């Protein structure tokens, strides 16, 4: 199980970086939403020990917060 975390965490970060590379044509609000979802997913995974529900929940909460922050820019 521990070796799975050693593979999953770097893969998650790599996917996040590749995904954010496609943000060139996005508005500030869309970028904030995407970044918030990414940070929330990582935070949720870390806080819940890598559970899927924690990761998805963190992404949802982070996306909502990022969306609201992006509205103010």
C-alpha positions in Angstrom: 0.0 0.0 0.0 2.8 2.4 0.8 4.4 1.9 -2.6 1.1 2.9 -4.2 1.3 6.3 -2.5 4.8 6.7 -3.9 3.4 6.3 -7.4 0.1 8.0 -7.0 1.3 11.3 -5.5 3.9 12.1 -8.2 1.4 11.0 -10.9 -1.2 13.4 -9.4 1.3 16.3 -9.4 2.4 15.5 -13.0 -1.2 15.5 -14.1 -1.8 18.8 -12.4 1.1 20.4 -14.1 0.1 19.1 -17.5 -3.5 20.2 -16.9 -2.4 23.7 -15.9 -0.3 24.0 -19.0 -3.5 24.2 -21.1 -4.7 27.3 -19.2 -3.3 29.8 -21.7 -6.7 30.7 -23.2 -8.7 30.7 -20.0 -10.1 33.7 -18.2 -8.8 34.7 -14.7 -11.9 33.1 -13.1 -11.5 29.8 -15.0 -7.8 29.7 -14.0 -8.7 30.4 -10.4 -11.3 27.6 -10.4 -8.8 25.1 -12.0 -6.0 26.0 -9.6 -8.4 25.9 -6.6 -9.6 22.4 -7.7 -6.1 21.2 -8.1 -4.9 22.5 -4.7 -8.1 21.2 -3.1 -7.6 17.7 -4.5 -4.1 17.5 -3.2 -5.1 18.9 0.2 -8.1 16.5 0.4 -5.9 13.6 -0.5 -3.3 14.5 2.1 -5.7 15.2 4.9 -7.6 11.9 4.3 -4.7 9.7 3.7 -5.3 9.4 0.0 -9.0 8.4 0.0 -10.9 9.0 -3.2 -13.8 10.7 -1.4 -11.4 13.1 0.3 -9.7 13.9 -3.0 -12.9 14.5 -4.9 -14.4 16.5 -2.0 -11.2 18.6 -1.7 -11.3 19.3 -5.5 -15.0 20.4 -5.3 -14.4 22.7 -2.3 -11.3 24.1 -3.8 -13.0 24.7 -7.2 -15.8 26.6 -5.6 -13.4 28.7 -3.5 -11.2 29.4 -6.6 -14.3 30.4 -8.6 -15.3 32.9 -6.0 -11.8 34.3 -5.7 -11.6 34.6 -9.5 -14.8 36.7 -9.6 -13.0 39.4 -7.6 -10.1 39.8 -10.1 
